[in-house]
Amino acid sequence: MTHRDQPPIPVDAQGDSLFPGRYWSTLNDGRIQCDLCPRYCRIKPGQRGFCYVRKNVDGAMVLTTYGRSSGFCADPIEKKPLNHFYPGTSILSFGTAGCNLGCKFCQNWDISKSRSMDKLASRATPRGIAEAALDAGCESVAFTYNDPVIFAEYAIDTAQACREAGVKTVVVSAGYITEAARTDFYRYIDAANIDLKAFSQQFYKKICFGALEPVLETLKYLKHETDVWFEITTLLIPGENDSDEELHKLSEWVVENLGLDVPLHFTAFHPDFRMLDKSRTPAETLLRARDIALSKGIHYAYVGNVHNWRAGSTYCPGCGEVVIERDWYQLGVYRIGDGGTCGLCGHAIAGCFRTSKGNWQGQRQRVLM
């Protein structure tokens, strides 16, 4: 599918956009400080921040990837993964380049770690993206592949354009954002999947070059100060973040701070980027993590990147029966009644649902802008 041409977004001779950035302040020594993420990068004129896409140009912050994308695809919503947000519907997914974390295990490293703007082949305005989603029959748009926090201005403007067009928006993010930027960033967002890398500051520091606490603050913010539906994903890496002790602590924190209804996704690691020496995550590890979460009273816990329809399906917290059956991204039994309730016993099922599932059924379609 090819979308009609959109007005060009200005770029410099190197192909970088020169879109004025928000969330920065001036320092006394001629540098500027980026106030978007907890790194608070201090950037000299002509230099870029850790994420690579935010740059000091003549003493002001510029976002170099506004209007530029690594590509657009229509995906199943379950691929984000979101299991409780209009199951079976399609979502227009896109990302840019760069990242504000340095995860050694990054599964999208060719995009998120890119230092080459030629990775960004597609150009699109916020309104053009909203219109493309409608043209493709997608109910929502996802900011994904790399972390949308670093292209916040583009994401915010696109989310607003989507809201005006009646298209929902989804953030797939590590949640590494400052309090100053958080409100604007999530203002027009309908759903999110937050990647909780681990439940250990040591892991965040050693493996991700970041910190755990800001992510936990984002999760609490989403739960208690917004109407954003969100789910949590943790990629389990053998010997790094998969101990019983850590999984118990993670689940207990979720129960205490977020409640029982936030879905948890435990997904399998495969060797990639700078962690090629680690083995794939055994399916037994994922099932053990799921069992621990369920033992703490969490209502919805899933496994991912392995084939197990039983551990990928949704069960009613009331009667215990399957209400949404999933086999990879294919939906089978769907027993959601009026108001997002179990069609068998009437118990509330947390999330955003309709009484009939979408019909996308796992297809993937390239969308050309």
N, C-alpha and C positions, 0 to 999 in steps of 0.2 A: 504494500500500500504506500503510495507516495502522497504526501500532504502538499497542499498548495504553498507556493513560496511565501516566506515571511520577510518583513523589512530587515535589512542587514543590521547587525550590532557592531559598532565601531571597534576596530582592532588596530594595534600598532604594526610596525614593520615585521616584528617577530611573530605576529599572529596572536598575541595576547590581547584580550579585551582590556579596556581601560575604564571599567565601570567603577564609580566611586564606592569605596567600601564604607561600611558602618562599623561601630564597635571598636574604636581605637582612640588613643590619646597621644598627645605630644609630650616628649621628654625634654629636659633642659639641655641635653647634649646633642641635639639634632636628630636623634632617633625617634621613631614612633613605637608605641606599644600596642600590640593587638590585644583587645579585650574580649575577643570572641570565645576563646577556649582557655582552659586552666594553665596552658603553657605560658601565656602572657609574653609571647615573643617580642623582643626588643630589636627593631629592624633598622639598619642604617639605610640611607638613600641608595636606591638601586638594588638593594638586597631583598630577599624573600624570607618569609617565615618558615618554620619547620614543615608546614603543610605544602609548601612550594607555590601555592596559588594565590597567596596574599603578599603584596609587594609594596614597598615604599617607593613612590614615584613623586619626586619633588616635595617631599615632606608630607605626603598624604597617603592614606591606605587605598590600594586599588585591588579589586578582585579580577584576576587575569583569565578566569574561565566563565564569566557570565555569558550566557547564551550559547555555550559550547558544550557538547556532550560526546561521550564515548559510544553512543548509539542508543536506539530506542527499540524495545521489544514488548509485545503484549504477552504477559505471563499469567498463569493462574495465581490467584491471591494466596493460595496455600504455599507458594514457593518463597514467600517473604521471610520466614513463615508466619502467616496469620491464619489460625484455625477458627477463630471466633468472629471474623469480620466479613460478613456476607459471603459465606462459603460457596465455592463453585463459580465465582465471578472472575472477570479478567481485569488486569491492571497494567497500565502502560508504565514500563520501568525504564529509568535512565540514570546515569551518573555522569560525573565529569572526570577529573584526575586529581591525584594527591590525597593526603590523609593527615590528620593531626595526631595519630598514634603511629607507633613503629613496630607493630606486632610481627614477631619473627615467623609466625605461622600463617601469615595472611593468605587467604585462599583466592583473593582477587588482586594479587600483588602487581600484575601487569598494568592494572589501571590505577590502583590506589598509591603505588610507589612510583608511578610514571613521572619522569622529569622531562618528558618530551610532549609538547603540545600537539604533535601530529597524531597522537592517540585520539584527539577530539575531532572526529570527522563530521559530526552533525551540528548544525546551528539551528536554534529555535528560540523564539521569544516566549515569555510566559503565556501569553494569550494563544500563541501558536500551539503550544503543548496541550493546553486545555481543549482546543478545537480538534487537535489530532486524536486525543483520547475519545472524544465524542464520535469522530469519524470511524475510529477503529472498533467502536462498540464497547470500549472499556469504561467501567463504572468509576475507576479511580486511577490516580497517578502515583507512582512510587519513586521517591528519591533514594537510590540504592547503589549497589556496586562499590562505590567509595562513600565515605561518610559525608552526608549532606551538610553537616555543621560547617564545614570549611567553605561551602558555597552558599552560605546562609542567605545573602541578599537575593540570589537567583531562586533559591528554594522558597523564600518568603513571598516574593513577587509571583512566582508560579502558583503557589498554594492559594494566594488571594485571587488570581485569575481563575483558577479551577473552582473555587468557592462561588464566584460570580457566575460561572457557567454551569453550575450544578454537578460538578465532578468532584469526587472525594479525593483526599490526598493522604499518603502514607509515608512515614519516615522510617527508614531502616538505618539505625545509627548506634554507635557505641555510647551515646549519651554524654560525651565529653564536651561540655559546654558550660559557660559561666552563667551565674545568676543574672547578670546584666543583660545577656542576650537571650536567655531561655524563653521569656514571655513572648517576645516578638517571634521567635523561631516557631513556637508551637501554636501561635494564635489561630491560624487557619487550618491546622492539621486535624484530621479525623481519627487517624490510628497510627500506631508506631510499634515497631519491634526493636527493643533495646538489647544490644549485644552485651550481656554481662560476662566479661571475659573469664572471670574467676571470682572467688571470694577471698582474695588474699592481696594485700598491698605489695607483698614481695613479688608476686606474679606480675602485677601491673608494672612495677618498676623494672624488673629484670627482663620480662618477655615483651611488654608493650610500650615501655618507655613512657609510662603515664602514672596515674594514681587512681585508686579505687573510690575514694570518698566522693569526688564530684559526680561519679556515675550513680552512686546510691542517692545522692541529693536530687539528681534528675528523676530517678524512679519515684521518689517520695513526692516531688513536685507534680509529676504526671498524675499520680494517684489522688492527691489531696487538693490540688489547686487547678485542675483542668478537667474537661470532659473527654479528653483523648482516650480512646480505647487502646490499651497496649498489652503486649505480650513480651516475654523475656526469653532470649536464647543464650545458652552456654555451650560452647564447643569444648568437649572434654578431651584433653590431651593426656595420654598415658604417662603417669609419673609426675605430672605437673599440676593439675587442678582437679584430679578425679578421686582423691582420697575420701573415705567415708566421713572423716572428721570435717573436711571442708564442705562436702555436700550437705551434711547435717546443718552446719552453720548457715549455709546459703538458704536452705529451705526454711530454717527457723527465722532468719531475718525477713524473708518474704512474708511469712505468716504474721509476724509482729508488726511490720511496717506497711505492708501492702494489702494484707488480708488473704483470704483463701481462694479468691476467684481469679487471680492473675495467672494465666496459663504459663507454664514453664516448658521450654523445649530443650532437651539435651541432645546434641547432635554430634556425629562422629567426625573426628579429625582424620585427614589424610596428609601424608608428608608433602610439604610444599614450601616454597620460598627458602627461608633459612632454617627450617626445621625438617630437613630431609632424613635426619638420623632417627626420628621417632617412628614407631610403628602405627598402623591404623588403630583406631579405637575399637576394641572388641564390642560386639553387640551386647554382651553380658554387662559391660560397664554402663552402658546407656540404660539398660533395664534396671540395674541396681540403683542408679541415680533417680530414675522414675519412681521406684519403690520407696526410696527414702523420702522423696517429696510427698508422695501419697500418704506415707506413714505419719507425716506432720499435719495432715488434714487438708493439704492443698487439693483442690477439686479437679484440676486439669493439668496433667503432666504428660508429655509426649517425647518420643524418640525420633530422631531425624537422620538422614543420610544412610539409613539402613532399611531393609524391607521388613516391616513388621506391622501389618494392618491393625492388629489388636492394640499395640502400643501407640499407634498413630490415630486411633479413633477417639471420639468424644463420648464420655459416659455421663449419664445423669447423676448428679450427686444425691438425688432423692431415691430413685428406684434401682440405680446401678446398671440400667440397660443402655445399650448403644443408642445414641441419638443421632450421631453423624459418623458414618463408616468411611474410612479413608484407606485407599490402597495406593501408596505414593500420592499423586495429585488427583487420582480418580475418586470420586465420591460415589458411595453405594447407598445404603440405607440412610434416610434423612427424616428424622422424626422431631422436627421443630414446630411447635404450635404457635398460636397467637401470642404476641408479646414476648417472644423468645423463651418459650417454656417447653418442657418435655412433652412430646405428643402422647406419651403413655400415662404419666402420673401428674403432669401439670407443674412440676417443680421448675423454678426459674433456672435458665441456663445463661450464664454471664456472657455478654458479648453483644454484637450487632447482627441481627438475623432477620430473614424473611421466612415466611411459611413454606416457600419452595426454594430449592437450591438453584444456584446459577448453572448454566449449561456449557461452561467453557471446557471443563473436563481435561485439563492437562495439556492443551495445545500450546505451542509457542510460535509467535508470528513476528517477523521483523517488520518494523514500521519505519519507513523512510520519510524524513522531513524535507 
